[in-house]
Amino acid sequence: MIKALAAVLVLVLFGAFAPEAAAQTACSGWNATCKGRCKAPNAPDGCSSYCARQMSACKKSGCWTEGARYGGAKHCNLKKS
């Protein structure tokens, strides 16, 4: 019983702290996430142009690849909007 409750608690906490980026379904959503990350105090130089390049590529391919700083995950089958 205690193990089951602990497992549920872990799942609830994981869901509460999961990054908002994972829920994106369109290129425009990832672009907004990228632009938001560029506003962080530790954002690298050229961040805005990176977002623009990613958006252009996403509109063609339907895939968005996050920067290495955010794990480099590739998200595909996105709406090209």
N, C-alpha and C positions, 0 to 999 in steps of 0.2 A: 504494500500500500504506500509506504513512504517513497519507494523508488518510483512508483507511478506518479505521485505528486511532484517529485523532483523533476521528472521528465517533462511534465506539463509546464512547470515553472520555467524550465530552460527554454521550451518552445515559445512561451509567452514573452519572455525577456528577449529572445532572439528576434522575434517579430517586432517588438517595440523599438529595437535599436538597429534594425536592418536599414541599409542606406536607401534613400528615396529613389536613387537612380535606377535600381533594379526594376522598378515598376514601369519604366518608360516603354511605350509601344510605338513611338514615332520618332523620326529624325528630329523634329522640332522640339520634342521633349528632351532629348539628349542635348540638343543645342542650348536649351535653357539651363540645363544642369551644368553644362560646360561653362557657360557665361557666369553662372553663379559661383562656380569654383574659382573663376578668374578674379572675383572680387575679394577673395581671401587674402589676408596680409602676406602670406608666404607664396603667393602665386608666382610662377616663373615669368620672365620677360617673354613677350610674344604669345602670351596665352590667348588673347583675343583672335589673333590671326590663326592660331591652331584650331580654335572653335570653328572659324569660317571655313578652313580647309576640310575639317571633318564633316561639316554640314554639307558641303559641296559633294564630297565623296559619298556620303550617306544617301543623298538624293538620287545618286546614280546606282548604287549597289544595294541599298536597303540595310546596310550594316554600319554600325558605329563601334569603333574600337576606343576604349578608354585609355587615357595616358598611363604610362608606367607607374606614375605616382599613385594611381587609383587601381592598380592591379592588372591593367592591360587587357581586361576582358573584352571579348568581341561579342556584340549583340546584333543578331541578324533577324531577318523577316520583319523589319520595321516598316511602318507606313512611310512612304517617301514624301512626307509633307513637312 
